[in-house]
Amino acid sequence: MPAVWSNVVNYFEVKTIAEIRADFPILNTKVYGKPLVYFDNGATTQKPQCVIDAVNEVFTFYNANIHRGVHSLSDRASEEYEKAREKVRSFINADKREEIVFTSGTTGSINAVAFSFGERFIREGDEIIISNLEHHANIVPWQMMCDRKNAKLKIIPVNDNGEIIPEEYFKLLSAKSRLVAVTQVSNALGTILPIDKIIEAAHAMNIPVFIDGAQGIQHGVTDVKKLDCDFYAFSGHKIYGPTGIGVLYGKEKWLTDLPPYQGGGDMVENVTFEKTTYNELPFKFEAGTMNFPGAIGLGTALDYVLSIGRENIAARETDLLNYATSILSGIKELKIYGNSLAKISTISFLLKNIHQYDTGMVLDKLGIAVRTGTHCAQPVMDRFGIDGTVRASMCFYNTKEEIDILGTGIEKVISMFS
Amino acid sequence: MTVNQVQDAIVEEFAVFDDWMDKYNLLIDMGKDLTAIDSKFKTRDFLIEGCQSKVWLHPELRDDHVYFSADSDAIITKGIVGLLIRVLSGRTPDEIISAELYFIDKIGLRQNLSPTRSNGLLSMVRQMKLYAMAYKATGKK
């Protein structure tokens, strides 16, 4: 047993791990008669009862379209929606509520910026810098923008540990660079990128930075003011909130400057057939009926995370990562991909001569949910010359016992296929 | 044996096992037993889309019968494609086109594979039927 685990104290002063797990009804599920071991938190996290209740309450007690009605239900829904915006603002420490735009998710946020920023600022020959660790969602929208504008995508390479190479990044920064768009955390390998340094170097050359926070926000404290990033995006469903809701943070000066992404209701101030003027921030970027039950659920999820404590979550997950790394490293047929010292509680691995799909299928039958494949990050797989991995992504409600079950499960897989 | 007799035999072989691990072990054995495809056919042309693992399927028409050979980089998938070959290989195009593959449901393969994985299985069946239709339409290769 690693020292770090044997010294583990109960980080959750507010709740025991049993109480925490009881907050998430799905964790009691059995699959194929075996207790569920949910290690696919990188794909989506489970929801605490309070989030499920919050969304139910919207539909049960005050469902009405927001920002439109004069009636009581609409007022209540609008008020709760705006309260959720304030919760998001405070959670990431943005300056103003005008800087918080609700979207459908991280993908929606990236597409919005890629379109609007591209229309406003990108000319032929300009360059956008991304990294080799990006999820497809932080590649394809920029590629589409580059195609439209005849601009170029530049890629920060990664080393064998799955870390970006800073010197190579510095070399890419030039007078042609218009935007740096990188992920906070690699979804496929779990690497935490040094975004503070990435932002600092870009800003030294007056280049704005977009951060894809989909895999970062839920694992610790993210302070957009301290980071000084120009844009930040994340998804509700990866931080214990509902699906179909996400956030785009943008500094007010950028959001003011950018044209709207989509046209429609609510995003306008005045419409005539000759000319339309746009609504003020953040509504300029919120066309159509927004997912207000999702936003309200997300607000509740953020409250829940704060009630546990983000430092507690980070400490707990570090312990889980260390324990899992020691257990899995002890299996000689197993190779871990992504060995950065800075990692979230995600382990990507392959078993010698065993296809990731075979591993995943058998683990599933043992009640263990992992993800297999390229994790929507094919360039990462190409970098390591593989066509996929098995990914166990843990979060604070997971336990050491579950990691033991995974270890035993992997041994079983090895014995079945060798 | 007819297509359905082979299907019934497979269903019987799997019925012996209650536990999914045992069924998987059987599939793994079948995968290992599958006659290897000629490596010159392991190309993009013979790759089936829609599977999480790679599946190569090669058809050949001999004496009005279609013979399939296949391979996969995942052993369970190889077992599954091996089952399909057992049922459909060496049949006439008409037999393949009209075959109703109920064994997939009966041995619990479909319900125990997620939709995307299931699609992989269905892609294999569809591809086998497409080859049979093509042979029927052209008369021969």
Interface residues (C-beta under 8 A of the other chain):
Chain A: Y32 I354 H355 Y357 D358 M361 V362 K365 T372 G373 D387 G388 K412 M416 F417
Chain B: W20 M21 Y24 N25 I28 Q52 S53 K54 D73 A74 I75 I76 T77 R117
